[in-house]
Amino acid sequence: MRALLVCPAFVLAALLATSQHPASAQMKLSPKATTPGGAETRYFTSIDGLMDGNADVILKETRQGKTLTAAVLDVCYPVAKNSDRKDRFVVNLQVAGQNLTGTTQSIGAKAPVSVKLTRKQAGDMFEFRGQISIGQVVTEVTSPDNSDLSEKEFLDSQTSDDGITPQPKDFTDVSPEAIAVKVKLDVATDFLKSLKGQDVEVTLASLNVGCDALRAGEQTINMSVDPERAGALLAKFKAMPGVTAAGWTAGMTEMDRTIRIPAADWRDGDKINKDKLASAVAGVLSTTLAAKPVSQSFNPATGKLKLVFKRPNQDFPALGLTDTIDVAGLVSPDKPGTTDKLMLWIGSPATTTADESSGAKLNLSDDASPDEEGALPDDNGSIEALAKELKGQHWDADKSVWK
């Protein structure tokens, strides 16, 4: 991986932080809260004033009774202001009464780190004051009123879900085109480079190495791929070095806009006749949308269907304006492996209006926004009409069955 760079100006403005997402703060932990000498492990996952709330902090303390005997400070933070890239340092602190000190270097940028803190306890609350340096930048720390957690409470707060389902029973909880791979950080760059030139789309947000990935040493890469190739591609990924998990995940499909249809009429051998099915879908939507089909195409990487329709705009008929309606779709088997059913998802129509008449054009802008309820455009019963025409079934969300 490329080395992460520390922005001194940003680090000076903000050094340690309240962890806004405790679940993302992970360390290698013993499952026991105490050890045979009566030692107890306690944690701080929220230390007010540290890094302007932009970092993820864990302070792990070992105590003998009320006496602090050891401490480890783990801080994950943005490498620059407003950056999604992270760096991290973990420092073993020397304990001398109320004083905590230690030195290390950041994991990414290899910047020298120095910690000098004073810890005071008043009842159940703790105060931390002192300085933390990264490189040449020194930040003053003033953090009163901090509370700690037992090891059990800390472990209970650590929920980790990569969203990967290796072997889903069907595609009702995961999306057939959406796959994800968990790969060790030290080979993540090589894995991503291997995807160049392949018919897959990598989700840009999954390239960000967050605090949970830095602590776990693994990164989850999300991708979209034609559902008919997803199974074979996942099998290939699972055999690659450094891959620790691979499977399907959440994606574009929504069950309330999905129907299940018999596959027999829409197959050529073991392949889905996508063009034939797309033409049938376009024929139904041309009626429900009162629009003329203009084009249909499939994305070679994701298998996503794009249908385009046009119709006269009825807001001001005398102007002769034209509505262009884009409708996305996806067809796939209804589950991994052999099946006699297909799943068809059709997205909500997106309409744009323009002057396509001959001669001088009327320039238009569309400043409309969804209302507070977030209502989607009316598709005039398109899903119901498709289910009827294609002899399909709807998903019953209450009973979790097709009906």
C-alpha positions as CSV (number, residue, x, y, z in Angstrom):
1,M,0.0,0.0,0.0
2,R,1.1,3.6,-0.4
3,A,2.4,5.3,2.6
4,L,-0.1,7.6,4.3
5,L,1.0,11.2,4.8
6,V,0.3,13.3,8.0
7,C,-0.9,16.9,7.5
8,P,0.8,18.8,10.3
9,A,-1.6,21.7,10.2
10,F,-4.5,19.4,10.6
11,V,-2.9,17.3,13.4
12,L,-2.1,20.5,15.3
13,A,-5.7,21.6,15.0
14,A,-6.9,18.2,16.1
15,L,-5.2,15.3,17.8
16,L,-7.0,12.7,19.7
17,A,-10.8,12.4,19.4
18,T,-14.1,11.2,20.6
19,S,-14.9,8.0,18.8
20,Q,-18.2,8.6,17.1
21,H,-18.3,5.0,16.0
22,P,-17.2,2.8,18.9
23,A,-18.0,-0.3,16.8
24,S,-15.2,0.5,14.4
25,A,-12.5,0.6,17.1
26,Q,-11.0,-2.9,17.3
27,M,-8.0,-4.3,19.1
28,K,-6.7,-7.8,19.7
29,L,-8.2,-8.6,23.1
30,S,-8.1,-11.3,25.7
31,P,-11.6,-12.7,26.3
32,K,-11.1,-12.5,30.1
33,A,-11.7,-9.2,32.0
34,T,-9.4,-10.2,34.9
35,T,-6.2,-12.1,35.4
36,P,-5.2,-14.4,38.3
37,G,-3.5,-11.6,40.3
38,G,-6.7,-9.6,40.5
39,A,-5.7,-7.3,37.6
40,E,-8.6,-5.7,35.7
41,T,-8.7,-4.3,32.2
42,R,-10.7,-1.1,31.5
43,Y,-11.2,0.9,28.4
44,F,-11.9,4.5,27.3
45,T,-13.6,4.7,23.8
46,S,-14.7,8.3,24.3
47,I,-12.2,10.9,25.4
48,D,-13.7,14.4,25.0
49,G,-11.6,16.9,23.2
50,L,-9.3,14.5,21.4
51,M,-8.8,15.3,17.7
52,D,-12.0,17.4,17.3
53,G,-14.1,14.3,17.2
54,N,-12.5,13.2,13.9
55,A,-10.5,10.3,15.2
56,D,-11.2,6.8,16.6
57,V,-9.6,6.4,20.1
58,I,-9.1,3.4,22.4
59,L,-7.2,3.7,25.7
60,K,-6.7,0.3,27.3
61,E,-5.7,0.3,30.9
62,T,-4.6,-2.5,33.2
63,R,-5.3,-1.9,36.9
64,Q,-4.4,-3.6,40.2
65,G,-7.3,-2.5,42.4
66,K,-7.4,1.3,41.8
67,T,-3.7,1.5,40.8
68,L,-2.9,1.8,37.1
69,T,-0.1,-0.5,36.1
70,A,-0.1,-0.4,32.3
71,A,-1.8,1.5,29.4
72,V,-2.0,1.3,25.6
73,L,-3.2,4.2,23.5
74,D,-4.6,3.4,20.1
75,V,-5.5,6.4,17.9
76,C,-6.7,6.3,14.3
77,Y,-7.1,9.7,12.6
78,P,-7.5,11.4,9.2
79,V,-4.2,12.1,7.5
80,A,-5.5,15.6,6.5
81,K,-8.5,17.8,7.1
82,N,-11.6,16.5,5.4
83,S,-9.7,13.5,4.1
84,D,-11.1,10.0,4.2
85,R,-7.6,8.5,4.4
86,K,-6.5,7.4,7.8
87,D,-3.3,6.9,9.7
88,R,-2.9,5.2,13.1
89,F,-0.5,4.9,16.0
90,V,-0.4,2.5,18.9
91,V,1.8,3.4,21.9
92,N,2.6,1.5,25.1
93,L,2.5,4.1,27.8
94,Q,4.9,4.0,30.8
95,V,3.0,4.6,34.1
96,A,4.7,6.7,36.8
97,G,2.0,7.7,39.3
98,Q,-0.4,10.0,37.4
99,N,2.0,10.5,34.5
100,L,1.6,8.5,31.3
101,T,4.4,8.7,28.7
102,G,5.5,6.9,25.6
103,T,6.9,7.1,22.1
104,T,6.3,5.3,18.8
105,Q,5.7,6.1,15.1
106,S,2.5,6.2,13.0
107,I,1.9,3.1,11.1
108,G,1.3,4.7,7.7
109,A,3.5,7.8,7.4
110,K,6.1,6.5,9.9
111,A,6.0,9.9,11.7
112,P,7.5,10.0,15.2
113,V,4.8,10.1,18.0
114,S,5.4,11.3,21.6
115,V,2.7,11.2,24.3
116,K,2.9,12.9,27.7
117,L,-0.3,12.8,29.7
118,T,-1.4,13.4,33.2
119,R,-4.3,11.2,34.4
120,K,-6.5,12.2,37.4
121,Q,-9.4,10.3,38.8
122,A,-12.4,11.9,40.7
123,G,-15.0,9.3,41.7
124,D,-16.0,7.5,38.5
125,M,-14.7,10.2,36.2
126,F,-11.2,10.7,34.7
127,E,-9.3,13.7,33.5
128,F,-6.5,13.7,30.9
129,R,-4.2,16.6,30.3
130,G,-0.9,17.0,28.5
131,Q,0.7,16.9,25.0
132,I,0.7,14.6,22.0
133,S,3.2,15.2,19.2
134,I,3.2,13.8,15.7
135,G,6.2,14.8,13.8
136,Q,7.1,18.4,14.7
137,V,3.5,19.3,15.6
138,V,2.6,19.4,19.3
139,T,-1.0,19.4,20.4
140,E,-2.2,20.4,23.9
141,V,-4.7,17.9,25.4
142,T,-7.4,19.0,27.9
143,S,-10.0,16.4,28.4
144,P,-12.1,16.4,31.6
145,D,-15.0,14.1,32.6
146,N,-14.2,10.8,30.9
147,S,-15.8,7.5,31.9
148,D,-14.5,4.0,31.3
149,L,-15.8,0.6,30.4
150,S,-15.2,-2.9,31.7
151,E,-13.7,-5.3,29.2
152,K,-17.1,-7.1,28.8
153,E,-18.8,-3.8,28.1
154,F,-16.1,-2.9,25.6
155,L,-16.4,-6.3,23.8
156,D,-20.1,-6.1,23.7
157,S,-19.9,-2.7,22.0
158,Q,-17.6,-4.1,19.2
159,T,-20.0,-5.2,16.5
160,S,-18.3,-6.1,13.2
161,D,-20.3,-6.9,10.1
162,D,-18.6,-6.9,6.7
163,G,-22.0,-7.5,5.0
164,I,-20.6,-10.5,3.1
165,T,-22.8,-13.6,2.6
166,P,-20.7,-16.4,1.1
167,Q,-23.5,-18.7,0.3
168,P,-26.9,-17.0,0.3
169,K,-30.0,-19.3,-0.1
170,D,-31.4,-16.8,-2.5
171,F,-31.2,-13.1,-3.6
172,T,-33.9,-11.7,-1.3
173,D,-31.4,-10.4,1.4
174,V,-28.4,-9.7,-0.9
175,S,-28.3,-8.4,-4.4
176,P,-27.3,-10.7,-7.3
177,E,-24.9,-8.2,-8.9
178,A,-23.3,-7.0,-5.7
179,I,-20.3,-8.9,-4.5
180,A,-17.6,-8.1,-1.9
181,V,-14.1,-9.5,-1.1
182,K,-12.3,-9.1,2.2
183,V,-8.5,-9.0,1.6
184,K,-5.5,-8.4,3.8
185,L,-4.1,-4.9,3.6
186,D,-0.7,-5.9,2.6
187,V,-2.0,-7.4,-0.7
188,A,-5.0,-5.1,-1.2
189,T,-3.1,-3.1,-3.8
190,D,-2.1,-6.1,-5.8
191,F,-5.7,-7.4,-5.7
192,L,-7.1,-4.2,-6.9
193,K,-4.6,-4.0,-9.7
194,S,-5.7,-7.4,-10.8
195,L,-9.2,-6.0,-11.5
196,K,-7.9,-3.6,-14.1
197,G,-9.3,-4.5,-17.6
198,Q,-11.9,-6.8,-16.1
199,D,-15.7,-6.4,-16.5
200,V,-16.3,-5.4,-12.9
201,E,-17.1,-2.1,-11.3
202,V,-15.4,-1.3,-8.0
203,T,-17.3,0.8,-5.5
204,L,-15.1,3.9,-5.0
205,A,-16.0,4.3,-1.3
206,S,-14.7,0.8,-0.6
207,L,-11.1,2.0,-1.6
208,N,-11.0,4.1,1.6
209,V,-9.0,2.3,4.3
210,G,-10.9,3.1,7.5
211,C,-10.0,2.7,11.1
212,D,-11.7,-0.7,11.4
213,A,-9.7,-1.9,8.4
214,L,-6.4,-0.6,9.8
215,R,-7.1,-2.3,13.1
216,A,-8.2,-5.6,11.6
217,G,-5.5,-5.6,8.9
218,E,-8.2,-6.4,6.3
219,Q,-10.1,-4.3,3.8
220,T,-13.5,-5.1,2.2
221,I,-13.7,-4.3,-1.5
222,N,-17.3,-3.9,-2.9
223,M,-18.0,-4.6,-6.6
224,S,-20.8,-4.9,-9.1
225,V,-20.7,-7.6,-11.8
226,D,-23.1,-9.3,-14.2
227,P,-25.1,-11.7,-12.0
228,E,-24.4,-14.6,-14.5
229,R,-20.7,-14.2,-13.9
230,A,-20.8,-13.5,-10.1
231,G,-20.4,-17.1,-8.9
232,A,-17.4,-17.9,-11.1
233,L,-15.7,-14.6,-10.2
234,L,-16.2,-15.2,-6.5
235,A,-14.7,-18.7,-6.8
236,K,-11.7,-17.1,-8.5
237,F,-11.3,-14.5,-5.9
238,K,-11.5,-17.0,-3.0
239,A,-8.4,-18.7,-4.4
240,M,-6.3,-15.5,-4.6
241,P,-3.6,-14.8,-2.0
242,G,-4.7,-12.7,1.0
243,V,-8.4,-13.1,0.4
244,T,-10.1,-14.1,3.7
245,A,-13.8,-13.9,2.7
246,A,-15.9,-13.4,-0.5
247,G,-19.6,-13.4,-1.3
248,W,-22.6,-11.4,-2.1
249,T,-23.8,-8.3,-0.4
250,A,-26.4,-5.5,-0.5
251,G,-26.8,-3.8,-3.9
252,M,-29.2,-2.1,-6.3
253,T,-32.2,-4.4,-6.0
254,E,-35.2,-3.5,-3.8
255,M,-37.7,-6.4,-3.1
256,D,-40.8,-4.2,-3.4
257,R,-39.8,-3.5,-7.0
258,T,-38.8,-7.1,-7.8
259,I,-40.8,-10.0,-9.3
260,R,-39.9,-13.6,-9.8
261,I,-40.7,-15.2,-13.1
262,P,-40.3,-18.7,-14.7
263,A,-37.0,-19.0,-16.5
264,A,-37.9,-21.4,-19.2
265,D,-39.3,-18.9,-21.7
266,W,-36.3,-16.6,-21.3
267,R,-33.3,-18.9,-21.7
268,D,-31.2,-19.9,-24.7
269,G,-29.4,-23.0,-23.4
270,D,-27.9,-22.1,-20.0
271,K,-27.9,-18.4,-20.7
272,I,-30.6,-15.8,-20.1
273,N,-31.9,-14.3,-23.4
274,K,-31.6,-10.7,-22.0
275,D,-32.6,-8.9,-25.2
276,K,-35.8,-10.9,-25.5
277,L,-36.7,-10.2,-21.9
278,A,-35.8,-6.6,-22.2
279,S,-38.1,-6.2,-25.2
280,A,-40.9,-7.7,-23.3
281,V,-40.4,-5.4,-20.4
282,A,-40.2,-2.4,-22.7
283,G,-43.5,-3.4,-24.3
284,V,-45.2,-3.4,-20.9
285,L,-43.6,-0.2,-19.7
286,S,-44.5,1.6,-23.0
287,T,-48.1,1.1,-22.0
288,T,-47.9,2.0,-18.3
289,L,-45.7,5.0,-19.0
290,A,-47.6,6.1,-22.1
291,A,-44.2,6.4,-23.9
292,K,-42.5,5.1,-26.9
293,P,-39.4,2.8,-26.4
294,V,-36.3,4.4,-27.8
295,S,-33.4,2.1,-26.8
296,Q,-32.4,-0.8,-24.6
297,S,-28.9,-1.8,-23.5
298,F,-27.1,-3.9,-20.9
299,N,-23.9,-2.8,-19.1
300,P,-21.3,-5.4,-19.9
301,A,-19.7,-5.2,-16.5
302,T,-22.7,-5.1,-14.2
303,G,-25.5,-6.6,-16.4
304,K,-27.6,-3.5,-15.5
305,L,-30.4,-2.9,-18.0
306,K,-31.1,0.6,-19.3
307,L,-34.4,1.4,-21.0
308,V,-35.1,4.7,-22.6
309,F,-38.6,6.0,-23.5
310,K,-39.9,9.3,-24.9
311,R,-43.3,10.9,-24.8
312,P,-44.9,14.4,-25.4
313,N,-44.8,16.5,-22.3
314,Q,-48.2,17.4,-21.1
315,D,-47.4,20.3,-18.8
316,F,-47.7,22.9,-21.7
317,P,-48.7,20.9,-24.8
318,A,-48.5,23.9,-27.1
319,L,-44.7,24.1,-26.6
320,G,-44.1,20.7,-28.0
321,L,-41.7,19.6,-25.2
322,T,-40.5,16.0,-24.9
323,D,-40.1,13.8,-21.8
324,T,-37.2,11.4,-21.8
325,I,-37.7,8.5,-19.3
326,D,-34.8,6.4,-18.1
327,V,-35.6,3.1,-16.4
328,A,-33.0,0.8,-14.9
329,G,-33.4,-2.9,-14.4
330,L,-31.6,-6.1,-13.6
331,V,-32.4,-9.7,-14.5
332,S,-30.7,-12.6,-12.7
333,P,-31.3,-16.1,-11.4
334,D,-33.3,-15.9,-8.2
335,K,-30.5,-17.7,-6.3
336,P,-27.0,-18.9,-6.8
337,G,-26.5,-22.2,-8.7
338,T,-29.1,-24.0,-10.7
339,T,-32.7,-22.7,-10.6
340,D,-35.8,-22.6,-12.8
341,K,-36.7,-19.0,-11.7
342,L,-35.5,-15.6,-12.7
343,M,-35.6,-12.4,-10.6
344,L,-36.5,-9.1,-12.4
345,W,-35.9,-5.8,-10.7
346,I,-37.1,-2.6,-12.3
347,G,-36.1,0.8,-10.8
348,S,-38.2,3.9,-10.5
349,P,-38.5,5.9,-13.7
350,A,-36.4,9.1,-14.0
351,T,-37.8,11.8,-16.3
352,T,-36.2,14.8,-17.9
353,T,-37.9,17.3,-20.1
354,A,-36.3,19.2,-23.0
355,D,-37.3,21.1,-26.1
356,E,-36.5,18.7,-29.0
357,S,-38.6,20.6,-31.6
358,S,-37.1,22.0,-34.8
359,G,-35.8,25.6,-34.9
360,A,-35.0,27.7,-31.9
361,K,-35.1,25.8,-28.5
362,L,-36.6,26.8,-25.2
363,N,-33.9,26.3,-22.5
364,L,-35.2,24.6,-19.5
365,S,-33.9,23.9,-16.0
366,D,-35.4,21.5,-13.4
367,D,-35.1,22.8,-9.9
368,A,-37.7,20.4,-8.5
369,S,-36.8,18.2,-5.5
370,P,-38.5,15.4,-3.8
371,D,-41.0,16.4,-1.1
372,E,-40.4,15.8,2.6
373,E,-41.8,12.3,2.4
374,G,-39.3,11.5,-0.4
375,A,-42.1,10.3,-2.8
376,L,-40.8,8.5,-5.9
377,P,-42.2,9.3,-9.4
378,D,-45.4,7.4,-10.2
379,D,-44.8,4.6,-12.6
380,N,-48.5,3.9,-13.1
381,G,-48.5,0.4,-11.8
382,S,-45.5,-0.9,-13.9
383,I,-44.4,-3.6,-11.4
384,E,-47.9,-5.0,-11.2
385,A,-48.3,-4.9,-14.9
386,L,-45.0,-6.7,-15.5
387,A,-46.0,-9.4,-12.9
388,K,-49.2,-10.0,-14.7
389,E,-47.7,-10.1,-18.2
390,L,-44.7,-12.2,-17.3
391,K,-46.6,-14.6,-14.9
392,G,-44.5,-13.4,-12.0
393,Q,-44.7,-13.4,-8.2
394,H,-44.4,-10.5,-5.8
395,W,-42.3,-10.6,-2.6
396,D,-44.3,-10.6,0.6
397,A,-42.1,-8.7,3.1
398,D,-44.3,-9.5,6.1
399,K,-44.1,-13.3,5.5
400,S,-40.8,-13.3,3.7
401,V,-42.1,-15.5,0.9
402,W,-42.9,-15.1,-2.8
403,K,-46.7,-14.9,-3.5
